[in-house]
Amino acid sequence: MTSYDKLLTLPLFQGLSQQDLWAMAESIPFAFLQHKAGDVMVREDMPCHQLTFLLDGTMSVTTHADDHGYTLTEPLRAPQVIEPEHLFGLNQHFMRTYTAKTPCNTMSISKAHVVQLTNQLIVFRLNLLNIISTQSQRMQRQPWHPQPTDLRQRIIHFFKDRSLRPAGEKVFKIKMVRLAAELNASRLDISIALNAMQTDGLVKLTRGHVTVPALERLT
């Protein structure tokens, strides 16, 4: 599968043909980069001046709480587009840090050329609007979801609410005291609940870390 075939699998390019992409490549400069495992591809708070696409490989995505009191790291596999919602709007900086977990290939399009594409291709413009609108609608509904009362379910809700994807491994670097404060529970109750989840094979506990091997198993 060529790089252009991989782009066509992304929602942003749905409805476009290979011929459309070849025509884009003739007028729009695509920047292709290779990244070694361990390379930081995008860092939190960097200005978002381009759309970046992960074409091959797996990256680790790290998100910090606003006060950097805890973090979540999770893998994302290609193909992906990195934070298109931050290309425009109030906060035009990346929210997360993206590190190559395996050798990765990326392609970038500058913001100016993204604007050019939205003017030239109505399909591209509609796809971009759909992505941003969908994310906005999900965020608007989130506070209105019923909140669980059972502590285990509140912990699961905390994990799911902060994850980019509802499946796969999630590594939370968080102290039990902080998790207890986030959930308005005692540290002892949090410890009991997490240890019960570990006994059930749902999480792994190490000092200052909670690893969820498969988020989809948390119900």
Protein Blocks (a to p, Z undefined) as FASTA:
>chain_A
ZZklmmmmpmklgoiafklmmmmmmmmccddddddehiafbdghiacfbdcddfbdcddd
ddddfklpaccdddddddddehkllmgcjblcdfbdcddfbdcddddddfklmmmmmmmm
mmlmmmmmmmmmmmmmmmmmmmmpccdfbfklmmmmmmmmmpfbfgdjddddddfklmmm
mnopafklmmmmmmmmmmnopaccdehiacdfblmlpZZ
